Amino acid sequence: MFGFNDLWKFFFSFFLILPVVTLIHEMGHYFFTRIFGGRMEINIGTGKPLMKVGPFRLNRIYFWDGWCEYESLRVENRLTNILVYAGGSIFNLMGILLVNALIYAGVFEASIFTYQFAYFSFYFVFFSLFPIDHPNGYPSDGKAILNVLREGESERNPQD
């Protein structure tokens, strides 16, 4: 049962763990973009910018959303584009495996926070790979992957 004493866990998860999971997701896109010779801008959150360091921008409402946009890749083909779009989910899955390995090795203790990390990470994987067009007209990562597979074209739109 969710009680008053659980509020701090909710706020910690929502305002710290969720943005960390978002950052890990966006770093997956960034990693593959850089490997294939592209440039990328990453936004964590929405609203007015709080700070910008290189290609990373942290926005005022940092816990709400994240997105990135990349320019053309030096090595560009179907596989490289698919890896860029799937990179966020790949990194989220690697994060889950790493946290679980650290729990198994006794470095971390299983807790509500490791559970929330895994939960939010799976949430990101599921909804980013769900093939839809977002209300802003941009495709989800899954839809962008399908577009590449069907048409061989890459999307230059922001990725979740």
Contact map, one row per residue, 1 for C-alpha under 8 A:
1110000000000000000000000000000000000000000000000000000000000000000000000000000000000000000000000000000000000000000000000000000000000000000000000000000000000000
1111010000000000000000000000000000000000000000000000000000000000000000000000000000000000000000000000000000000000000000000000000000000000000000000000000000000000
1111111000000000000000000000000000000000000000000000000000000000000000000000000000000000000000000000000000000000000000000000000000000000000000000000000000000000
0111111000000000000000000000000000000000000000000000000000000000000000000000000000000000000000000000000000000000000000000000000000000000000000000000000000000000
0011111100000000000000000000000000000000000000000000000000000000000000000000000000000000000000000000000000000000000000000000000000000000000000000000000000000000
0111111111000000000000000000000000000000000000000000000000000000000000000000000000000000000000000000000000000000000000000000000000000000000000000000000000000000
0011111111100000000000000000000000000000000000000000000000000000000000000000000000000000000000000000000000000000000000000000000000000000000000000000000000000000
0000111111110000000000000000000000000000000000000000000000000000000000000000000000000000000000000000000000000000000000000000000000000000000000000000000000000000
0000011111111000000000000000000000000000000000000000000000000000000000000000000000000000000000000000000000000001100000000000000000000000000000000000000000000000
0000011111111100000000000000000000000000000000000000000000000000000000000000000000000000000000000000000000000000000000000000000000000000000000000000000000000000
0000001111111111000000000000000000000000000000000000000000000000000000000000000000000000000000000000000000000000000000000000000000000000000000000000000000000000
0000000111111111100000000000000000000000000000000000000000000000000000000000000000000000000000000000000000000000000000000000000000000000000000000000000000000000
0000000011111111110000000000000000000000000000000000000000000000000000000000000000000000000000000000000000000000100110000000000000000000000000000000000000000000
0000000001111111111000000000000000000000000000000000000000000010000000000000000000000000000000000000000000000000000000000000000000000000000000000000000000000000
0000000000111111111000000000000000000000000000000000000000000010000000000000000000000000000000000000000000000000000000000000000000000000000000000000000000000000
0000000000111111111100000000000000000000000000000000000000000010000000000000000000000000000000000000000000000000000000000000000000000000000000000000000000000000
0000000000011111111110000000000000000000000000000000000000000000000000000000000000000000000000000000000000000000100110000000000000000000000000000000000000000000
0000000000001111111111000000000000000000000000000000000000000010000000000000000000000000000000000000000000000000000010010000000000000000000000000000000000000000
0000000000000111111111100000000000000000000100000000000000000111000000000000000000000000000000000000000000000000000000000000000000000000000000000000000000000000
0000000000000001111111110000000000000000000000000000000000000000000000000000000000000000000000000000000000000000000000000000000000000000000000000000000000000000
0000000000000000111111111000000000000000000000000000000000000000000000000000000000000000000100000000000000000000000010011000000000000000000000000000000000000000
0000000000000000011111111100000000000000000100000000000000000000110000000000000000000000000000000000000000000000000000000001000000000000000000000000000000000000
0000000000000000001111111110000000000000000100000000000000000000010000000000000000000000000000000000000000000000000000000000000000000000000000000000000000000000
0000000000000000000111111111000000000000000000000000000000000000000000000000000000000001001100100000000000000000000000000000000000000000000000000000000000000000
0000000000000000000011111111100000000000000000000000000000000000000000000000000000000011101100000000000000000000000000000001000000000000000000000000000000000000
0000000000000000000001111111110000000000010000000000000000000000011100000000000000000001000000000000000000000000000000000000000000000000000000000000000000000001
0000000000000000000000111111111000000000000000000000000000000000000000000000000000000011001000000000000000000000000000000000000000000000000000000000000000000000
0000000000000000000000011111111100000000000000000000000000000000000000000000000000010111111100000000000000000000000000000000000000000000000000000000000000000000
0000000000000000000000001111111110000000000000000000000000000000000100000000000000011111000000000000000000000000000000000000000000000000000000000000000000000000
0000000000000000000000000111111111000001010000000000000000000000000000000000000000010010000000000000000000000000000000000000000000000000000000000000000000000000
0000000000000000000000000011111111100000000000000000000000000000000000000000000000010010000000000000000000000000000000000000000000000000000000000000000000000000
0000000000000000000000000001111111110000000000000000000000000000000000000000000100110010000000000000000000000000000000000000000000000000000000000000000000000000
0000000000000000000000000000111111111111000000000000000000000000000001001000000000010000000000000000000000000000000000000000000000000000000000000000000000000000
0000000000000000000000000000011111111111000000000000000000000000000000000000000000000000000000000000000000000000000000000000000000000000000000000000000000000000
0000000000000000000000000000001111111100000000000000000000000000000000000000000000000000000000000000000000000000000000000000000000000000000000000000000000000000
0000000000000000000000000000000111111100000000000000000000000000000000001111000100000000000000000000000000000000000000000000000000000000000000000000000000000000
0000000000000000000000000000000011111110000000000000000000000000000000001110000000000000000000000000000000000000000000000000000000000000000000000000000000000000
0000000000000000000000000000000011111111000000000000000000000000000001111100000000000000000000000000000000000000000000000000000000000000000000000000000000000000
0000000000000000000000000000000011001111100000000000000000000000000001111000000000000000000000000000000000000000000000000000000000000000000000000000000000000000
0000000000000000000000000000010011000111110000000000001000000000000111100000000000000000000000000000000000000000000000000000000000000000000000000000000000000000
0000000000000000000000000000000000000011111000000000001110000000000111000000000000000000000000000000000000000000000000000000000000000000000000000000000000000000
0000000000000000000000000100010000000001111100000000001110000000011110000000000000000000000000000000000000000000000000000000000000000000000000000000000000000000
0000000000000000000000000000000000000000111111000000000111100000011100000000000000000000000000000000000000000000000000000000000000000000000000000000000000000000
0000000000000000001001100000000000000000011111000000000111100111111000000000000000000000000000000000000000000000000000000000000000000000000000000000000000000000
0000000000000000000000000000000000000000001111100000000001111111110000000000000000000000000000000000000000000000000000000000000000000000000000000000000000000000
0000000000000000000000000000000000000000001111111000000000111101110000000000000000000000000000000000000000000000000000000000000000000000000000000000000000000000
0000000000000000000000000000000000000000000011111000000000111000000000000000000000000000000000000000000000000000000000000000000000000000000000000000000000000000
0000000000000000000000000000000000000000000001111100000000111000000000000000000000000000000000000000000000000000000000000000000000000000000000000000000000000000
0000000000000000000000000000000000000000000001111111000011110000000000000000000000000000000000000000000000000000000000000000000000000000000000000000000000000000
0000000000000000000000000000000000000000000000011111000011110000000000000000000000000000000000000000000000000000000000000000000000000000000000000000000000000000
0000000000000000000000000000000000000000000000001111100011100000000000000000000000000000000000000000000000000000000000000000000000000000000000000000000000000000
0000000000000000000000000000000000000000000000001111111111000000000000000000000000000000000000000000000000000000000000000000000000000000000000000000000000000000
0000000000000000000000000000000000000000000000000011111110000000000000000000000000000000000000000000000000000000000000000000000000000000000000000000000000000000
0000000000000000000000000000000000000000000000000001111110000000000000000000000000000000000000000000000000000000000000000000000000000000000000000000000000000000
0000000000000000000000000000000000000001110000000001111110000000000000000000000000000000000000000000000000000000000000000000000000000000000000000000000000000000
0000000000000000000000000000000000000000111100000001111111000000000000000000000000000000000000000000000000000000000000000000000000000000000000000000000000000000
0000000000000000000000000000000000000000111100001111111111100000000000000000000000000000000000000000000000000000000000000000000000000000000000000000000000000000
0000000000000000000000000000000000000000001110001111000111110100000000000000000000000000000000000000000000000000000000000000000000000000000000000000000000000000
0000000000000000000000000000000000000000001111111110000011111100000000000000000000000000000000000000000000000000000000000000000000000000000000000000000000000000
0000000000000000000000000000000000000000000011111100000001111100000000000000000000000000000000000000000000000000000000000000000000000000000000000000000000000000
0000000000000000000000000000000000000000000011110000000000111111000000000000000000000000000000000000000000000000000000000000000000000000000000000000000000000000
0000000000000000001000000000000000000000000111000000000001111111100000000000000000000000000000000000000000000000000000000000000000000000000000000000000000000000
0000000000000111011000000000000000000000000110000000000000001111100000000000000000000000000000000000000000000000000000000000000000000000000000000000000000000000
0000000000000000001000000000000000000000000111000000000000001111110000000000000000000000000000000000000000000000000000000000000000000000000000000000000000000000
0000000000000000000001000000000000000000000111000000000000000111111000000000000000000000000000000000000000000000000000000000000000000000000000000000000000000001
0000000000000000000001100100000000000000011111000000000000000001111100000000000000000000000000000000000000000000000000000000000000000000000000000000000000000001
0000000000000000000000000100000000000000011100000000000000000000111110000000000000000000000000000000000000000000000000000000000000000000000000000000000000000111
0000000000000000000000000100100000000001111000000000000000000000011111000000000000000000000000000000000000000000000000000000000000000000000000000000000000000111
0000000000000000000000000000000000000001110000000000000000000000001111100000000000000000000000000000000000000000000000000000000000000000000000000000000000011110
0000000000000000000000000000000010000111100000000000000000000000000111110000000000000000000000000000000000000000000000000000000000000000000000000000000000011100
0000000000000000000000000000000000000111000000000000000000000000000011111000000000000000000000000000000000000000000000000000000000000000000000000000000000010000
0000000000000000000000000000000000000110000000000000000000000000000001111101000000000000000000000000000000000000000000000000000000000000000000000000000000000000
0000000000000000000000000000000010011110000000000000000000000000000000111111000000000000000000000000000000000000000000000000000000000000000000000000000000000000
0000000000000000000000000000000000011100000000000000000000000000000000011111000000000000000000000000000000000000000000000000000000000000000000000000000000000000
0000000000000000000000000000000000011000000000000000000000000000000000001111100100000000000000000000000000000000000000000000000000000000000000000000000000000000
0000000000000000000000000000000000010000000000000000000000000000000000011111111110000000000000000000000000000000000000000000000000000000000000000000000000000000
0000000000000000000000000000000000000000000000000000000000000000000000000011111110000000000000000000000000000000000000000000000000000000000000000000000100000000
0000000000000000000000000000000000000000000000000000000000000000000000000001111111000000000000000000000000000000000000000000000000000000000000000001100111000000
0000000000000000000000000000000000000000000000000000000000000000000000000001111111100000000000000000000000000000000000000000000000000000000000000000000000000000
0000000000000000000000000000000100010000000000000000000000000000000000000011111111110000000000000000000000000000000000000000000000000000000000000000000000000000
0000000000000000000000000000000000000000000000000000000000000000000000000001111111111000000000000000000000000000000000000000000000000000000000001001000001000000
0000000000000000000000000000000000000000000000000000000000000000000000000000011111111100000000000000000000000000000000000000000000000000000000001001000000000000
0000000000000000000000000000000100000000000000000000000000000000000000000000001111111110000000000000000000000000000000000000000000000000000000000000000000000000
0000000000000000000000000001111110000000000000000000000000000000000000000000000111111111000000000000000000000000000000000000000000000000000000000000000000000000
0000000000000000000000000000100000000000000000000000000000000000000000000000000011111111000000000000000000000000000000000000000000000000000011011000000000000010
0000000000000000000000000001100000000000000000000000000000000000000000000000000001111111110000000000000000000000000000000000000010000000000011001000000000000000
0000000000000000000000001011111100000000000000000000000000000000000000000000000000111111111000000000000000000000000000000000000000000000000000000000000000000000
0000000000000000000000011111100000000000000000000000000000000000000000000000000000011111111100000000000000000000000000000000100000000000000000000000000000000000
0000000000000000000000001001000000000000000000000000000000000000000000000000000000000111111110000000000000000000000000000001100110000000000000000000000000000000
0000000000000000000000000001000000000000000000000000000000000000000000000000000000000111111111000000000000000000000000000000000000000000000000000000000000000000
0000000000000000000000011011000000000000000000000000000000000000000000000000000000000011111111100000000000000000000000000000000000000000000000000000000000000000
0000000000000000000010011001000000000000000000000000000000000000000000000000000000000001111111110000000000000000000000001101100000000000000000000000000000000000
0000000000000000000000000000000000000000000000000000000000000000000000000000000000000000111111111000000000000000000000001100100000000000000000000000000000000000
0000000000000000000000000000000000000000000000000000000000000000000000000000000000000000011111111100000000000000000000000000000000000000000000000000000000000000
0000000000000000000000010000000000000000000000000000000000000000000000000000000000000000001111111110000000000000000000001000000000000000000000000000000000000000
0000000000000000000000000000000000000000000000000000000000000000000000000000000000000000000111111111000000000000000011001000000000000000000000000000000000000000
0000000000000000000000000000000000000000000000000000000000000000000000000000000000000000000011111111100000000000000000000000000000000000000000000000000000000000
0000000000000000000000000000000000000000000000000000000000000000000000000000000000000000000001111111110000000000000000000000000000000000000000000000000000000000
0000000000000000000000000000000000000000000000000000000000000000000000000000000000000000000000111111111000010000010000000000000000000000000000000000000000000000
0000000000000000000000000000000000000000000000000000000000000000000000000000000000000000000000011111111100000000000000000000000000000000000000000000000000000000
0000000000000000000000000000000000000000000000000000000000000000000000000000000000000000000000001111111110000000000000000000000000000000000000000000000000000000
0000000000000000000000000000000000000000000000000000000000000000000000000000000000000000000000000111111111110000000000000000000000000000000000000000000000000000
0000000000000000000000000000000000000000000000000000000000000000000000000000000000000000000000000011111111111100000000000000000000000000000000000000000000000000
0000000000000000000000000000000000000000000000000000000000000000000000000000000000000000000000000001111111110000000000000000000000000000000000000000000000000000
0000000000000000000000000000000000000000000000000000000000000000000000000000000000000000000000000000111111110000000000000000000000000000000000000000000000000000
0000000000000000000000000000000000000000000000000000000000000000000000000000000000000000000000000000011111111000000000000000000000000000000000000000000000000000
0000000000000000000000000000000000000000000000000000000000000000000000000000000000000000000000000000011111111000000000000000000000000000000000000000000000000000
0000000000000000000000000000000000000000000000000000000000000000000000000000000000000000000000000010011111111100000000000000000000000000000000000000000000000000
0000000000000000000000000000000000000000000000000000000000000000000000000000000000000000000000000000001001111110000000000000000000000000000000000000000000000000
0000000000000000000000000000000000000000000000000000000000000000000000000000000000000000000000000000001000011111111000000000000000000000000000000000000000000000
0000000000000000000000000000000000000000000000000000000000000000000000000000000000000000000000000000000000001111111000000000000000000000000000000000000000000000
0000000010000000000000000000000000000000000000000000000000000000000000000000000000000000000000000000000000000111111100000000000000000000000000000000000000000000
0000000010001000100000000000000000000000000000000000000000000000000000000000000000000000000000000000000000000111111110000000000000000000000000000000000000000000
0000000000000000000000000000000000000000000000000000000000000000000000000000000000000000000000000010000000000111111111000000000000000000000000000000000000000000
0000000000000000000000000000000000000000000000000000000000000000000000000000000000000000000000000000000000000111111111100000000000000000000000000000000000000000
0000000000001000100000000000000000000000000000000000000000000000000000000000000000000000000000000000000000000001111111110000000000000000000000000000000000000000
0000000000001000110010000000000000000000000000000000000000000000000000000000000000000000000000010000000000000000111111111000000000000000000000000000000000000000
0000000000000000000000000000000000000000000000000000000000000000000000000000000000000000000000010000000000000000011111111100000000000000000000000000000000000000
0000000000000000000000000000000000000000000000000000000000000000000000000000000000000000000000000000000000000000001111111110000000000000000000000000000000000000
0000000000000000010010000000000000000000000000000000000000000000000000000000000000000000000000000000000000000000000111111111000000000000000000000000000000000000
0000000000000000000010000000000000000000000000000000000000000000000000000000000000000000000110110000000000000000000011111111100000000000000000000000000000000000
0000000000000000000000000000000000000000000000000000000000000000000000000000000000000000000110000000000000000000000001111111110000000000000000000000000000000000
0000000000000000000000000000000000000000000000000000000000000000000000000000000000000000000000000000000000000000000000111111111000000000000000000000000000000000
0000000000000000000001001000000000000000000000000000000000000000000000000000000000000000100100000000000000000000000000011111111100000000000000000000000000000000
0000000000000000000000000000000000000000000000000000000000000000000000000000000000000001100110000000000000000000000000001111111110000000000000000000000000000000
0000000000000000000000000000000000000000000000000000000000000000000000000000000000000000000000000000000000000000000000000111111111000000000000000000000000000000
0000000000000000000000000000000000000000000000000000000000000000000000000000000000000000000000000000000000000000000000000011111111000000000100000000000000000000
0000000000000000000000000000000000000000000000000000000000000000000000000000000000000000100000000000000000000000000000000001111111100000000111000000000000000001
0000000000000000000000000000000000000000000000000000000000000000000000000000000000000100100000000000000000000000000000000000111111100000000111100000000000000000
0000000000000000000000000000000000000000000000000000000000000000000000000000000000000000000000000000000000000000000000000000011111110000000111100000000000000000
0000000000000000000000000000000000000000000000000000000000000000000000000000000000000000000000000000000000000000000000000000000111111000001111110100000000000000
0000000000000000000000000000000000000000000000000000000000000000000000000000000000000000000000000000000000000000000000000000000001111100001101100000000000000000
0000000000000000000000000000000000000000000000000000000000000000000000000000000000000000000000000000000000000000000000000000000000111111111100100000000000000000
0000000000000000000000000000000000000000000000000000000000000000000000000000000000000000000000000000000000000000000000000000000000011111111100000000000000000000
0000000000000000000000000000000000000000000000000000000000000000000000000000000000000000000000000000000000000000000000000000000000001111110000000000000000000000
0000000000000000000000000000000000000000000000000000000000000000000000000000000000000000000000000000000000000000000000000000000000001111110000000000000000000000
0000000000000000000000000000000000000000000000000000000000000000000000000000000000000000000000000000000000000000000000000000000000001111111000000000000000000000
0000000000000000000000000000000000000000000000000000000000000000000000000000000000000000000000000000000000000000000000000000000000001111111100000000000000001110
0000000000000000000000000000000000000000000000000000000000000000000000000000000000000000000000000000000000000000000000000000000000111100111111110000000000001010
0000000000000000000000000000000000000000000000000000000000000000000000000000000000000000000000000000000000000000000000000000001111111100011111110000000000000011
0000000000000000000000000000000000000000000000000000000000000000000000000000000000001100000000000000000000000000000000000000000111100000001111111000000000000011
0000000000000000000000000000000000000000000000000000000000000000000000000000000000001100000000000000000000000000000000000000000111110000001111111100000000000000
0000000000000000000000000000000000000000000000000000000000000000000000000000000000000000000000000000000000000000000000000000000011111000001111111110000000000000
0000000000000000000000000000000000000000000000000000000000000000000000000000000000001000000000000000000000000000000000000000000000100000001111111111000001100000
0000000000000000000000000000000000000000000000000000000000000000000000000000000011001100000000000000000000000000000000000000000000000000000011111111100000000000
0000000000000000000000000000000000000000000000000000000000000000000000000000000000000000000000000000000000000000000000000000000000100000000001111111110000000000
0000000000000000000000000000000000000000000000000000000000000000000000000000000000000000000000000000000000000000000000000000000000000000000000111111111111000000
0000000000000000000000000000000000000000000000000000000000000000000000000000010011000000000000000000000000000000000000000000000000000000000000011111111111000000
0000000000000000000000000000000000000000000000000000000000000000000000000000010000000000000000000000000000000000000000000000000000000000000000001111111100000000
0000000000000000000000000000000000000000000000000000000000000000000000000000000000000000000000000000000000000000000000000000000000000000000000000111111100000000
0000000000000000000000000000000000000000000000000000000000000000000000000000000000000000000000000000000000000000000000000000000000000000000000000011111110000000
0000000000000000000000000000000000000000000000000000000000000000000000000000110000000000000000000000000000000000000000000000000000000000000000000011111111000000
0000000000000000000000000000000000000000000000000000000000000000000000000000010000000000000000000000000000000000000000000000000000000000000000000011001111100000
0000000000000000000000000000000000000000000000000000000000000000000000000000010010000000000000000000000000000000000000000000000000000000000000010011000111110000
0000000000000000000000000000000000000000000000000000000000000000000000000000000000000000000000000000000000000000000000000000000000000000000000010000000011111000
0000000000000000000000000000000000000000000000000000000000000000000011100000000000000000000000000000000000000000000000000000000000000000000000000000000001111100
0000000000000000000000000000000000000000000000000000000000000000000011000000000000000000000000000000000000000000000000000000000000000000011000000000000000111110
0000000000000000000000000000000000000000000000000000000000000000001111000000000000000000000000000000000000000000000000000000000000000000010000000000000000011111
0000000000000000000000000000000000000000000000000000000000000000001110000000000000001000000000000000000000000000000000000000000000000000011110000000000000001111
0000000000000000000000000100000000000000000000000000000000000000111100000000000000000000000000000000000000000000000000000000000100000000000110000000000000000111
